[in-house]
Amino acid sequence: MEHRLQLISKGNLNIIDDAYNSNPVSSKSAIDTLSEFDGTKIIVTPGLIELGGDEEKYNFEFGEYMCDVCDYIFLVNSTISKYVLNGINSKKYNNDKIFMVNSPQEAVMQITNFGLNDKITVLLENDLPDNYNL
């Protein structure tokens, strides 16, 4: 199904498109899937939305969880990305590997400019198609 853990491969680049919608459990499962790939692992996400009063808690945990797997983190600017960033910072993640972008397309452009030669897997996680024309 489109945008639901859909794998797209192009040469040394794999894209795991899980951009439709997510929740705290499925987002961790998507990161677990990302961990199974060789090479550089990158996440692009605005964070987890529509969680009501638990939004800050779950996004903080999401930020912490991605630190153990992701080589680079791209946060798509949203009102909740600050909570994800707080979780990332709590793990003392390298700030040089965190990028704030305005769209997933901007993230992909920056990733292609990295000039990485090894295998690259990019996880597009949560609520991107409706807001960013994917």
N, CA, C and O atoms as a Tinker XYZ file with bonds, in Angstrom:
   536  protein
     1  N      0.837000   -1.172000    0.000000    73     2
     2  CA     0.000000    0.000000    0.000000    64     1     3
     3  C      0.891000    1.247000    0.000000    63     2     4     5
     4  O      1.914000    1.286000    0.683000    81     3
     5  N      0.505000    2.237000   -0.750000    73     3     6
     6  CA     1.319000    3.434000   -0.900000    64     5     7
     7  C      1.511000    4.170000    0.426000    63     6     8     9
     8  O      0.564000    4.366000    1.187000    81     7
     9  N      2.761000    4.574000    0.686000    73     7    10
    10  CA     3.162000    5.344000    1.876000    64     9    11
    11  C      3.031000    4.557000    3.185000    63    10    12    13
    12  O      2.983000    5.153000    4.261000    81    11
    13  N      2.974000    3.238000    3.100000    73    11    14
    14  CA     2.884000    2.418000    4.315000    64    13    15
    15  C      3.982000    1.367000    4.277000    63    14    16    17
    16  O      3.761000    0.258000    3.789000    81    15
    17  N      5.151000    1.700000    4.782000    73    15    18
    18  CA     6.328000    0.838000    4.817000    64    17    19
    19  C      6.643000    0.283000    3.421000    63    18    20    21
    20  O      6.983000   -0.890000    3.268000    81    19
    21  N      6.524000    1.141000    2.421000    73    19    22
    22  CA     6.767000    0.787000    1.021000    64    21    23
    23  C      8.253000    0.987000    0.714000    63    22    24    25
    24  O      8.797000    2.066000    0.947000    81    23
    25  N      8.906000   -0.054000    0.191000    73    23    26
    26  CA    10.325000    0.024000   -0.140000    64    25    27
    27  C     10.502000    0.423000   -1.600000    63    26    28    29
    28  O      9.935000   -0.193000   -2.503000    81    27
    29  N     11.297000    1.463000   -1.810000    73    27    30
    30  CA    11.627000    1.947000   -3.150000    64    29    31
    31  C     13.143000    1.921000   -3.264000    63    30    32    33
    32  O     13.834000    2.581000   -2.488000    81    31
    33  N     13.670000    1.159000   -4.234000    73    31    34
    34  CA    15.124000    1.054000   -4.393000    64    33    35
    35  C     15.560000    1.681000   -5.701000    63    34    36    37
    36  O     14.950000    1.466000   -6.749000    81    35
    37  N     16.644000    2.472000   -5.619000    73    35    38
    38  CA    17.232000    3.115000   -6.800000    64    37    39
    39  C     18.742000    3.089000   -6.633000    63    38    40    41
    40  O     19.316000    3.965000   -5.986000    81    39
    41  N     19.387000    2.080000   -7.220000    73    39    42
    42  CA    20.842000    1.963000   -7.106000    64    41    43
    43  C     21.255000    1.735000   -5.669000    63    42    44    45
    44  O     20.789000    0.794000   -5.026000    81    43
    45  N     22.140000    2.603000   -5.156000    73    43    46
    46  CA    22.600000    2.444000   -3.771000    64    45    47
    47  C     21.680000    3.130000   -2.765000    63    46    48    49
    48  O     22.001000    3.207000   -1.579000    81    47
    49  N     20.528000    3.632000   -3.242000    73    47    50
    50  CA    19.583000    4.336000   -2.377000    64    49    51
    51  C     18.313000    3.514000   -2.185000    63    50    52    53
    52  O     17.671000    3.106000   -3.153000    81    51
    53  N     17.964000    3.278000   -0.930000    73    51    54
    54  CA    16.676000    2.676000   -0.573000    64    53    55
    55  C     15.862000    3.732000    0.148000    63    54    56    57
    56  O     16.380000    4.457000    0.997000    81    55
    57  N     14.588000    3.815000   -0.192000    73    55    58
    58  CA    13.671000    4.691000    0.525000    64    57    59
    59  C     12.594000    3.803000    1.136000    63    58    60    61
    60  O     11.929000    3.041000    0.434000    81    59
    61  N     12.432000    3.910000    2.446000    73    59    62
    62  CA    11.333000    3.251000    3.128000    64    61    63
    63  C     10.266000    4.319000    3.314000    63    62    64    65
    64  O     10.394000    5.201000    4.163000    81    63
    65  N      9.225000    4.230000    2.520000    73    63    66
    66  CA     8.171000    5.232000    2.532000    64    65    67
    67  C      7.083000    4.798000    3.516000    63    66    68    69
    68  O      6.205000    4.000000    3.186000    81    67
    69  N      7.165000    5.337000    4.716000    73    67    70
    70  CA     6.163000    5.092000    5.749000    64    69    71
    71  C      5.543000    6.441000    6.122000    63    70    72    73
    72  O      5.309000    6.751000    7.290000    81    71
    73  N      5.290000    7.221000    5.077000    73    71    74
    74  CA     4.959000    8.626000    5.264000    64    73    75
    75  C      3.471000    8.900000    5.464000    63    74    76    77
    76  O      3.092000   10.040000    5.732000    81    75
    77  N      2.628000    7.889000    5.341000    73    75    78
    78  CA     1.193000    8.177000    5.400000    64    77    79
    79  C      0.741000    8.636000    6.775000    63    78    80    81
    80  O      0.257000    9.758000    6.928000    81    79
    81  N      0.891000    7.795000    7.759000    73    79    82
    82  CA     0.454000    8.117000    9.104000    64    81    83
    83  C      1.164000    7.181000   10.060000    63    82    84    85
    84  O      1.616000    6.114000    9.646000    81    83
    85  N      1.273000    7.544000   11.308000    73    83    86
    86  CA     2.023000    6.738000   12.245000    64    85    87
    87  C      1.506000    6.939000   13.657000    63    86    88    89
    88  O      0.705000    7.836000   13.921000    81    87
    89  N      1.975000    6.095000   14.554000    73    87    90
    90  CA     1.677000    6.201000   15.968000    64    89    91
    91  C      2.935000    5.783000   16.720000    63    90    92    93
    92  O      3.893000    5.340000   16.085000    81    91
    93  N      2.974000    5.905000   18.033000    73    91    94
    94  CA     4.210000    5.584000   18.757000    64    93    95
    95  C      4.734000    4.169000   18.520000    63    94    96    97
    96  O      5.948000    3.979000   18.441000    81    95
    97  N      3.865000    3.184000   18.406000    73    95    98
    98  CA     4.312000    1.803000   18.205000    64    97    99
    99  C      4.807000    1.584000   16.786000    63    98   100   101
   100  O      5.880000    1.016000   16.586000    81    99
   101  N      4.037000    2.028000   15.798000    73    99   102
   102  CA     4.429000    1.788000   14.403000    64   101   103
   103  C      5.669000    2.597000   14.008000    63   102   104   105
   104  O      6.443000    2.159000   13.158000    81   103
   105  N      5.865000    3.768000   14.613000    73   103   106
   106  CA     7.060000    4.556000   14.288000    64   105   107
   107  C      8.318000    3.850000   14.778000    63   106   108   109
   108  O      9.345000    3.870000   14.100000    81   107
   109  N      8.247000    3.232000   15.941000    73   107   110
   110  CA     9.391000    2.461000   16.440000    64   109   111
   111  C      9.630000    1.235000   15.572000    63   110   112   113
   112  O     10.778000    0.862000   15.331000    81   111
   113  N      8.565000    0.609000   15.104000    73   111   114
   114  CA     8.710000   -0.539000   14.205000    64   113   115
   115  C      9.365000   -0.123000   12.897000    63   114   116   117
   116  O     10.179000   -0.864000   12.347000    81   115
   117  N      9.019000    1.049000   12.399000    73   115   118
   118  CA     9.637000    1.541000   11.162000    64   117   119
   119  C     11.132000    1.785000   11.373000    63   118   120   121
   120  O     11.935000    1.483000   10.491000    81   119
   121  N     11.510000    2.326000   12.525000    73   119   122
   122  CA    12.929000    2.527000   12.833000    64   121   123
   123  C     13.627000    1.177000   12.979000    63   122   124   125
   124  O     14.770000    1.023000   12.551000    81   123
   125  N     12.952000    0.202000   13.578000    73   123   126
   126  CA    13.516000   -1.145000   13.670000    64   125   127
   127  C     13.765000   -1.715000   12.272000    63   126   128   129
   128  O     14.782000   -2.369000   12.040000    81   127
   129  N     12.845000   -1.470000   11.348000    73   127   130
   130  CA    13.020000   -1.916000    9.964000    64   129   131
   131  C     14.230000   -1.226000    9.349000    63   130   132   133
   132  O     15.038000   -1.873000    8.683000    81   131
   133  N     14.363000    0.067000    9.562000    73   131   134
   134  CA    15.511000    0.817000    9.064000    64   133   135
   135  C     16.819000    0.222000    9.578000    63   134   136   137
   136  O     17.807000    0.171000    8.846000    81   135
   137  N     16.830000   -0.224000   10.820000    73   135   138
   138  CA    18.052000   -0.761000   11.426000    64   137   139
   139  C     18.550000   -2.025000   10.726000    63   138   140   141
   140  O     19.719000   -2.386000   10.862000    81   139
   141  N     17.681000   -2.697000    9.984000    73   139   142
   142  CA    18.047000   -3.941000    9.299000    64   141   143
   143  C     18.850000   -3.703000    8.019000    63   142   144   145
   144  O     19.406000   -4.650000    7.462000    81   143
   145  N     18.918000   -2.478000    7.550000    73   143   146
   146  CA    19.605000   -2.169000    6.302000    64   145   147
   147  C     21.080000   -1.863000    6.557000    63   146   148   149
   148  O     21.449000   -1.358000    7.617000    81   147
   149  N     21.911000   -2.178000    5.571000    73   147   150
   150  CA    23.335000   -1.854000    5.629000    64   149   151
   151  C     23.549000   -0.411000    5.199000    63   150   152   153
   152  O     22.699000    0.186000    4.539000    81   151
   153  N     24.687000    0.137000    5.577000    73   151   154
   154  CA    25.068000    1.469000    5.120000    64   153   155
   155  C     24.516000    2.580000    5.997000    63   154   156   157
   156  O     24.177000    2.371000    7.162000    81   155
   157  N     24.435000    3.760000    5.412000    73   155   158
   158  CA    23.992000    4.965000    6.103000    64   157   159
   159  C     22.479000    4.964000    6.256000    63   158   160   161
   160  O     21.750000    4.692000    5.302000    81   159
   161  N     22.014000    5.268000    7.462000    73   159   162
   162  CA    20.588000    5.264000    7.771000    64   161   163
   163  C     20.141000    6.683000    8.133000    63   162   164   165
   164  O     20.730000    7.340000    8.991000    81   163
   165  N     19.082000    7.133000    7.454000    73   163   166
   166  CA    18.611000    8.505000    7.612000    64   165   167
   167  C     17.110000    8.494000    7.823000    63   166   168   169
   168  O     16.392000    7.741000    7.165000    81   167
   169  N     16.629000    9.328000    8.743000    73   167   170
   170  CA    15.185000    9.489000    8.939000    64   169   171
   171  C     14.787000   10.913000    8.562000    63   170   172   173
   172  O     15.513000   11.871000    8.829000    81   171
   173  N     13.609000   11.029000    7.931000    73   171   174
   174  CA    13.004000   12.321000    7.610000    64   173   175
   175  C     11.599000   12.285000    8.210000    63   174   176   177
   176  O     10.779000   11.457000    7.814000    81   175
   177  N     11.316000   13.176000    9.160000    73   175   178
   178  CA    10.027000   13.133000    9.857000    64   177   179
   179  C      9.653000   14.491000   10.439000    63   178   180   181
   180  O     10.530000   15.267000   10.820000    81   179
   181  N      8.350000   14.784000   10.510000    73   179   182
   182  CA     7.901000   15.957000   11.251000    64   181   183
   183  C      7.620000   15.619000   12.716000    63   182   184   185
   184  O      7.308000   16.505000   13.511000    81   183
   185  N      7.731000   14.333000   13.071000    73   183   186
   186  CA     7.350000   13.866000   14.392000    64   185   187
   187  C      5.986000   13.210000   14.321000    63   186   188   189
   188  O      5.420000   13.035000   13.242000    81   187
   189  N      5.469000   12.851000   15.473000    73   187   190
   190  CA     4.178000   12.167000   15.569000    64   189   191
   191  C      3.103000   13.175000   15.924000    63   190   192   193
   192  O      3.221000   13.903000   16.910000    81   191
   193  N      2.056000   13.214000   15.116000    73   191   194
   194  CA     1.014000   14.218000   15.322000    64   193   195
   195  C     -0.274000   13.566000   15.826000    63   194   196   197
   196  O     -0.406000   12.343000   15.854000    81   195
   197  N     -1.197000   14.403000   16.214000    73   195   198
   198  CA    -2.531000   13.985000   16.636000    64   197   199
   199  C     -2.497000   13.023000   17.817000    63   198   200   201
   200  O     -3.197000   12.011000   17.817000    81   199
   201  N     -1.684000   13.339000   18.825000    73   199   202
   202  CA    -1.590000   12.489000   20.014000    64   201   203
   203  C     -2.160000   13.170000   21.254000    63   202   204   205
   204  O     -1.992000   12.685000   22.373000    81   203
   205  N     -2.825000   14.282000   21.046000    73   203   206
   206  CA    -3.455000   14.977000   22.165000    64   205   207
   207  C     -2.463000   15.378000   23.243000    63   206   208   209
   208  O     -1.376000   15.872000   22.943000    81   207
   209  N     -2.837000   15.167000   24.487000    73   207   210
   210  CA    -2.026000   15.562000   25.628000    64   209   211
   211  C     -0.735000   14.781000   25.776000    63   210   212   213
   212  O      0.151000   15.184000   26.530000    81   211
   213  N     -0.617000   13.652000   25.054000    73   211   214
   214  CA     0.601000   12.836000   25.129000    64   213   215
   215  C      1.614000   13.170000   24.032000    63   214   216   217
   216  O      2.649000   12.513000   23.919000    81   215
   217  N      1.320000   14.179000   23.235000    73   215   218
   218  CA     2.169000   14.538000   22.099000    64   217   219
   219  C      3.625000   14.784000   22.497000    63   218   220   221
   220  O      4.538000   14.273000   21.848000    81   219
   221  N      3.849000   15.563000   23.556000    73   219   222
   222  CA     5.217000   15.869000   23.976000    64   221   223
   223  C      5.945000   14.604000   24.428000    63   222   224   225
   224  O      7.085000   14.373000   24.024000    81   223
   225  N      5.317000   13.801000   25.241000    73   223   226
   226  CA     5.919000   12.571000   25.774000    64   225   227
   227  C      6.318000   11.608000   24.652000    63   226   228   229
   228  O      7.455000   11.139000   24.606000    81   227
   229  N      5.385000   11.321000   23.756000    73   227   230
   230  CA     5.662000   10.338000   22.699000    64   229   231
   231  C      6.693000   10.850000   21.692000    63   230   232   233
   232  O      7.490000   10.065000   21.180000    81   231
   233  N      6.690000   12.129000   21.405000    73   231   234
   234  CA     7.683000   12.672000   20.481000    64   233   235
   235  C      9.069000   12.720000   21.110000    63   234   236   237
   236  O     10.066000   12.515000   20.417000    81   235
   237  N      9.149000   12.983000   22.391000    73   235   238
   238  CA    10.424000   12.921000   23.109000    64   237   239
   239  C     10.993000   11.502000   23.010000    63   238   240   241
   240  O     12.168000   11.324000   22.690000    81   239
   241  N     10.159000   10.496000   23.285000    73   239   242
   242  CA    10.586000    9.094000   23.201000    64   241   243
   243  C     10.969000    8.706000   21.782000    63   242   244   245
   244  O     11.927000    7.959000   21.579000    81   243
   245  N     10.233000    9.203000   20.806000    73   243   246
   246  CA    10.526000    8.950000   19.391000    64   245   247
   247  C     11.907000    9.504000   19.052000    63   246   248   249
   248  O     12.695000    8.835000   18.382000    81   247
   249  N     12.203000   10.709000   19.504000    73   247   250
   250  CA    13.515000   11.315000   19.285000    64   249   251
   251  C     14.623000   10.498000   19.913000    63   250   252   253
   252  O     15.668000   10.287000   19.297000    81   251
   253  N     14.403000   10.038000   21.132000    73   251   254
   254  CA    15.403000    9.187000   21.793000    64   253   255
   255  C     15.643000    7.905000   21.008000    63   254   256   257
   256  O     16.784000    7.490000   20.808000    81   255
   257  N     14.554000    7.282000   20.567000    73   255   258
   258  CA    14.632000    5.972000   19.912000    64   257   259
   259  C     15.411000    6.037000   18.593000    63   258   260   261
   260  O     16.185000    5.132000   18.283000    81   259
   261  N     15.210000    7.091000   17.831000    73   259   262
   262  CA    15.879000    7.180000   16.526000    64   261   263
   263  C     17.395000    7.354000   16.663000    63   262   264   265
   264  O     18.136000    7.016000   15.740000    81   263
   265  N     17.857000    7.868000   17.781000    73   263   266
   266  CA    19.292000    8.114000   17.976000    64   265   267
   267  C     20.133000    6.842000   17.929000    63   266   268   269
   268  O     21.298000    6.885000   17.536000    81   267
   269  N     19.559000    5.727000   18.323000    73   267   270
   270  CA    20.310000    4.476000   18.355000    64   269   271
   271  C     20.466000    3.840000   16.981000    63   270   272   273
   272  O     21.257000    2.910000   16.820000    81   271
   273  N     19.727000    4.324000   15.987000    73   271   274
   274  CA    19.735000    3.707000   14.659000    64   273   275
   275  C     20.204000    4.665000   13.573000    63   274   276   277
   276  O     20.958000    4.269000   12.683000    81   275
   277  N     19.774000    5.904000   13.634000    73   275   278
   278  CA    19.943000    6.841000   12.521000    64   277   279
   279  C     21.308000    7.529000   12.527000    63   278   280   281
   280  O     21.765000    8.023000   13.558000    81   279
   281  N     21.949000    7.552000   11.359000    73   279   282
   282  CA    23.210000    8.270000   11.193000    64   281   283
   283  C     22.968000    9.763000   10.989000    63   282   284   285
   284  O     23.800000   10.592000   11.358000    81   283
   285  N     21.822000   10.096000   10.397000    73   283   286
   286  CA    21.425000   11.491000   10.185000    64   285   287
   287  C     19.936000   11.601000   10.469000    63   286   288   289
   288  O     19.169000   10.674000   10.208000    81   287
   289  N     19.538000   12.745000   11.006000    73   287   290
   290  CA    18.135000   12.994000   11.324000    64   289   291
   291  C     17.713000   14.305000   10.672000    63   290   292   293
   292  O     18.331000   15.348000   10.882000    81   291
   293  N     16.650000   14.230000    9.877000    73   291   294
   294  CA    16.062000   15.415000    9.254000    64   293   295
   295  C     14.685000   15.624000    9.860000    63   294   296   297
   296  O     13.793000   14.793000    9.692000    81   295
   297  N     14.514000   16.735000   10.563000    73   295   298
   298  CA    13.225000   17.071000   11.135000    64   297   299
   299  C     12.545000   18.090000   10.231000    63   298   300   301
   300  O     13.052000   19.187000    9.999000    81   299
   301  N     11.386000   17.692000    9.733000    73   299   302
   302  CA    10.597000   18.599000    8.896000    64   301   303
   303  C      9.889000   19.545000    9.850000    63   302   304   305
   304  O      9.157000   19.119000   10.742000    81   303
   305  N     10.117000   20.821000    9.650000    73   303   306
   306  CA     9.626000   21.847000   10.555000    64   305   307
   307  C      8.130000   21.689000   10.824000    63   306   308   309
   308  O      7.311000   21.751000    9.907000    81   307
   309  N      7.795000   21.486000   12.078000    73   307   310
   310  CA     6.400000   21.387000   12.500000    64   309   311
   311  C      6.310000   21.899000   13.932000    63   310   312   313
   312  O      7.328000   22.172000   14.569000    81   311
   313  N      5.104000   22.024000   14.424000    73   311   314
   314  CA     4.929000   22.523000   15.787000    64   313   315
   315  C      5.411000   21.510000   16.824000    63   314   316   317
   316  O      5.655000   21.881000   17.972000    81   315
   317  N      5.552000   20.253000   16.449000    73   315   318
   318  CA     5.967000   19.236000   17.414000    64   317   319
   319  C      7.408000   18.777000   17.253000    63   318   320   321
   320  O      7.908000   18.014000   18.079000    81   319
   321  N      8.084000   19.231000   16.201000    73   319   322
   322  CA     9.468000   18.784000   15.997000    64   321   323
   323  C     10.368000   19.177000   17.173000    63   322   324   325
   324  O     11.393000   18.537000   17.408000    81   323
   325  N      9.992000   20.221000   17.909000    73   323   326
   326  CA    10.795000   20.625000   19.079000    64   325   327
   327  C     10.800000   19.533000   20.149000    63   326   328   329
   328  O     11.796000   19.368000   20.853000    81   327
   329  N      9.713000   18.793000   20.280000    73   327   330
   330  CA     9.662000   17.703000   21.256000    64   329   331
   331  C     10.565000   16.549000   20.827000    63   330   332   333
   332  O     11.231000   15.929000   21.656000    81   331
   333  N     10.580000   16.269000   19.526000    73   331   334
   334  CA    11.474000   15.236000   18.986000    64   333   335
   335  C     12.916000   15.660000   19.246000    63   334   336   337
   336  O     13.737000   14.860000   19.696000    81   335
   337  N     13.213000   16.917000   18.959000    73   335   338
   338  CA    14.565000   17.437000   19.158000    64   337   339
   339  C     14.988000   17.349000   20.628000    63   338   340   341
   340  O     16.150000   17.061000   20.917000    81   339
   341  N     14.073000   17.590000   21.544000    73   339   342
   342  CA    14.394000   17.458000   22.971000    64   341   343
   343  C     14.811000   16.023000   23.295000    63   342   344   345
   344  O     15.755000   15.810000   24.056000    81   343
   345  N     14.118000   15.044000   22.727000    73   343   346
   346  CA    14.481000   13.646000   22.939000    64   345   347
   347  C     15.839000   13.319000   22.344000    63   346   348   349
   348  O     16.635000   12.605000   22.954000    81   347
   349  N     16.103000   13.842000   21.156000    73   347   350
   350  CA    17.405000   13.633000   20.497000    64   349   351
   351  C     18.516000   14.222000   21.350000    63   350   352   353
   352  O     19.536000   13.575000   21.586000    81   351
   353  N     18.316000   15.450000   21.810000    73   351   354
   354  CA    19.338000   16.124000   22.616000    64   353   355
   355  C     19.581000   15.426000   23.952000    63   354   356   357
   356  O     20.687000   15.486000   24.489000    81   355
   357  N     18.559000   14.767000   24.490000    73   355   358
   358  CA    18.736000   14.050000   25.762000    64   357   359
   359  C     19.707000   12.883000   25.619000    63   358   360   361
   360  O     20.282000   12.422000   26.605000    81   359
   361  N     19.887000   12.406000   24.383000    73   359   362
   362  CA    20.799000   11.288000   24.116000    64   361   363
   363  C     22.185000   11.777000   23.702000    63   362   364   365
   364  O     23.047000   10.973000   23.348000    81   363
   365  N     22.403000   13.093000   23.747000    73   363   366
   366  CA    23.703000   13.679000   23.378000    64   365   367
   367  C     24.103000   13.315000   21.944000    63   366   368   369
   368  O     25.276000   13.071000   21.659000    81   367
   369  N     23.117000   13.282000   21.052000    73   367   370
   370  CA    23.339000   12.984000   19.639000    64   369   371
   371  C     24.149000   14.109000   19.011000    63   370   372   373
   372  O     24.006000   15.266000   19.405000    81   371
   373  N     24.986000   13.789000   18.051000    73   371   374
   374  CA    25.848000   14.767000   17.370000    64   373   375
   375  C     24.991000   15.802000   16.630000    63   374   376   377
   376  O     24.303000   15.462000   15.667000    81   375
   377  N     25.033000   17.051000   17.073000    73   375   378
   378  CA    24.224000   18.119000   16.461000    64   377   379
   379  C     24.555000   18.355000   14.994000    63   378   380   381
   380  O     23.718000   18.870000   14.252000    81   379
   381  N     25.758000   17.988000   14.562000    73   379   382
   382  CA    26.131000   18.150000   13.153000    64   381   383
   383  C     25.379000   17.188000   12.245000    63   382   384   385
   384  O     25.437000   17.318000   11.022000    81   383
   385  N     24.678000   16.230000   12.826000    73   383   386
   386  CA    23.949000   15.231000   12.038000    64   385   387
   387  C     22.432000   15.404000   12.150000    63   386   388   389
   388  O     21.664000   14.517000   11.780000    81   387
   389  N     22.018000   16.568000   12.670000    73   387   390
   390  CA    20.600000   16.920000   12.784000    64   389   391
   391  C     20.333000   18.105000   11.867000    63   390   392   393
   392  O     21.056000   19.101000   11.901000    81   391
   393  N     19.299000   17.996000   11.052000    73   391   394
   394  CA    18.972000   19.059000   10.098000    64   393   395
   395  C     17.497000   19.407000   10.218000    63   394   396   397
   396  O     16.646000   18.520000   10.270000    81   395
   397  N     17.198000   20.698000   10.260000    73   395   398
   398  CA    15.819000   21.183000   10.218000    64   397   399
   399  C     15.540000   21.609000    8.783000    63   398   400   401
   400  O     16.280000   22.409000    8.210000    81   399
   401  N     14.469000   21.073000    8.206000    73   399   402
   402  CA    14.102000   21.380000    6.830000    64   401   403
   403  C     12.627000   21.772000    6.782000    63   402   404   405
   404  O     11.873000   21.519000    7.721000    81   403
   405  N     12.233000   22.390000    5.681000    73   403   406
   406  CA    10.848000   22.820000    5.531000    64   405   407
   407  C      9.985000   21.819000    4.784000    63   406   408   409
   408  O      8.760000   21.935000    4.774000    81   407
   409  N     10.624000   20.828000    4.152000    73   407   410
   410  CA     9.871000   19.825000    3.399000    64   409   411
   411  C     10.722000   18.575000    3.228000    63   410   412   413
   412  O     11.948000   18.640000    3.327000    81   411
   413  N     10.079000   17.433000    2.969000    73   411   414
   414  CA    10.848000   16.217000    2.687000    64   413   415
   415  C     11.697000   16.377000    1.427000    63   414   416   417
   416  O     12.792000   15.821000    1.343000    81   415
   417  N     11.201000   17.129000    0.456000    73   415   418
   418  CA    11.952000   17.357000   -0.773000    64   417   419
   419  C     13.262000   18.080000   -0.477000    63   418   420   421
   420  O     14.296000   17.763000   -1.064000    81   419
   421  N     13.217000   19.048000    0.431000    73   419   422
   422  CA    14.433000   19.759000    0.835000    64   421   423
   423  C     15.417000   18.792000    1.491000    63   422   424   425
   424  O     16.623000   18.879000    1.261000    81   423
   425  N     14.903000   17.875000    2.305000    73   423   426
   426  CA    15.760000   16.869000    2.948000    64   425   427
   427  C     16.439000   16.001000    1.900000    63   426   428   429
   428  O     17.643000   15.760000    1.980000    81   427
   429  N     15.681000   15.530000    0.923000    73   427   430
   430  CA    16.246000   14.666000   -0.120000    64   429   431
   431  C     17.317000   15.402000   -0.911000    63   430   432   433
   432  O     18.340000   14.814000   -1.260000    81   431
   433  N     17.095000   16.679000   -1.197000    73   431   434
   434  CA    18.109000   17.463000   -1.908000    64   433   435
   435  C     19.395000   17.546000   -1.090000    63   434   436   437
   436  O     20.486000   17.387000   -1.638000    81   435
   437  N     19.280000   17.793000    0.210000    73   435   438
   438  CA    20.467000   17.869000    1.059000    64   437   439
   439  C     21.171000   16.518000    1.142000    63   438   440   441
   440  O     22.400000   16.456000    1.125000    81   439
   441  N     20.405000   15.445000    1.230000    73   439   442
   442  CA    20.982000   14.104000    1.314000    64   441   443
   443  C     21.777000   13.792000    0.051000    63   442   444   445
   444  O     22.877000   13.244000    0.136000    81   443
   445  N     21.242000   14.131000   -1.109000    73   443   446
   446  CA    21.960000   13.856000   -2.357000    64   445   447
   447  C     23.221000   14.699000   -2.466000    63   446   448   449
   448  O     24.168000   14.303000   -3.147000    81   447
   449  N     23.252000   15.846000   -1.813000    73   447   450
   450  CA    24.444000   16.696000   -1.825000    64   449   451
   451  C     25.522000   16.241000   -0.841000    63   450   452   453
   452  O     26.641000   16.754000   -0.876000    81   451
   453  N     25.203000   15.286000    0.032000    73   451   454
   454  CA    26.195000   14.756000    0.968000    64   453   455
   455  C     27.337000   14.067000    0.228000    63   454   456   457
   456  O     28.467000   14.041000    0.715000    81   455
   457  N     27.048000   13.510000   -0.943000    73   455   458
   458  CA    28.069000   12.790000   -1.699000    64   457   459
   459  C     28.438000   11.455000   -1.072000    63   458   460   461
   460  O     29.570000   10.994000   -1.220000    81   459
   461  N     27.505000   10.835000   -0.380000    73   459   462
   462  CA    27.770000    9.539000    0.230000    64   461   463
   463  C     27.860000    8.475000   -0.864000    63   462   464   465
   464  O     27.037000    8.441000   -1.779000    81   463
   465  N     28.862000    7.614000   -0.760000    73   463   466
   466  CA    29.078000    6.604000   -1.788000    64   465   467
   467  C     28.591000    5.220000   -1.385000    63   466   468   469
   468  O     28.436000    4.341000   -2.232000    81   467
   469  N     28.349000    5.025000   -0.090000    73   467   470
   470  CA    27.912000    3.694000    0.335000    64   469   471
   471  C     26.399000    3.566000    0.168000    63   470   472   473
   472  O     25.744000    4.461000   -0.366000    81   471
   473  N     25.865000    2.467000    0.622000    73   471   474
   474  CA    24.419000    2.276000    0.575000    64   473   475
   475  C     23.768000    3.258000    1.543000    63   474   476   477
   476  O     24.263000    3.495000    2.645000    81   475
   477  N     22.655000    3.818000    1.106000    73   475   478
   478  CA    21.915000    4.791000    1.903000    64   477   479
   479  C     20.472000    4.326000    1.986000    63   478   480   481
   480  O     19.872000    3.963000    0.975000    81   479
   481  N     19.918000    4.337000    3.183000    73   479   482
   482  CA    18.502000    4.050000    3.350000    64   481   483
   483  C     17.868000    5.226000    4.078000    63   482   484   485
   484  O     18.324000    5.643000    5.142000    81   483
   485  N     16.794000    5.754000    3.473000    73   483   486
   486  CA    16.082000    6.905000    4.015000    64   485   487
   487  C     14.689000    6.450000    4.427000    63   486   488   489
   488  O     13.944000    5.900000    3.616000    81   487
   489  N     14.340000    6.682000    5.689000    73   487   490
   490  CA    12.997000    6.408000    6.187000    64   489   491
   491  C     12.205000    7.705000    6.179000    63   490   492   493
   492  O     12.551000    8.659000    6.875000    81   491
   493  N     11.139000    7.732000    5.385000    73   491   494
   494  CA    10.204000    8.856000    5.394000    64   493   495
   495  C      9.092000    8.473000    6.362000    63   494   496   497
   496  O      8.287000    7.590000    6.067000    81   495
   497  N      9.044000    9.129000    7.505000    73   495   498
   498  CA     8.162000    8.676000    8.584000    64   497   499
   499  C      7.124000    9.706000    8.968000    63   498   500   501
   500  O      7.459000   10.799000    9.423000    81   499
   501  N      5.876000    9.358000    8.784000    73   499   502
   502  CA     4.685000    9.984000    9.339000    64   501   503
   503  C      4.216000   11.291000    8.705000    63   502   504   505
   504  O      4.944000   12.280000    8.623000    81   503
   505  N      3.001000   11.242000    8.275000    73   503   506
   506  CA     2.190000   12.402000    7.897000    64   505   507
   507  C      2.858000   13.358000    6.928000    63   506   508   509
   508  O      2.806000   14.575000    7.107000    81   507
   509  N      3.488000   12.805000    5.899000    73   507   510
   510  CA     4.131000   13.665000    4.907000    64   509   511
   511  C      3.301000   13.862000    3.641000    63   510   512   513
   512  O      3.335000   14.966000    3.096000    81   511
   513  N      2.564000   12.884000    3.134000    73   511   514
   514  CA     1.874000   13.082000    1.842000    64   513   515
   515  C      0.840000   14.197000    1.848000    63   514   516   517
   516  O      0.780000   14.985000    0.905000    81   515
   517  N      0.023000   14.277000    2.897000    73   515   518
   518  CA    -1.033000   15.291000    2.907000    64   517   519
   519  C     -0.476000   16.701000    3.004000    63   518   520   521
   520  O     -1.050000   17.639000    2.453000    81   519
   521  N      0.624000   16.848000    3.693000    73   519   522
   522  CA     1.155000   18.184000    3.938000    64   521   523
   523  C      2.253000   18.619000    2.969000    63   522   524   525
   524  O      2.552000   19.808000    2.866000    81   523
   525  N      2.861000   17.653000    2.251000    73   523   526
   526  CA     4.030000   18.013000    1.442000    64   525   527
   527  C      4.001000   17.449000    0.023000    63   526   528   529
   528  O      5.048000   17.373000   -0.620000    81   527
   529  N      2.840000   17.054000   -0.481000    73   527   530
   530  CA     2.706000   16.588000   -1.870000    64   529   531
   531  C      3.647000   15.454000   -2.247000    63   530   532   533
   532  O      4.355000   15.543000   -3.251000    81   531
   533  N      3.662000   14.413000   -1.469000    73   531   534
   534  CA     4.485000   13.244000   -1.821000    64   533   535
   535  C      3.708000   12.332000   -2.727000    63   534   536
   536  O      4.218000   11.291000   -3.139000    81   535
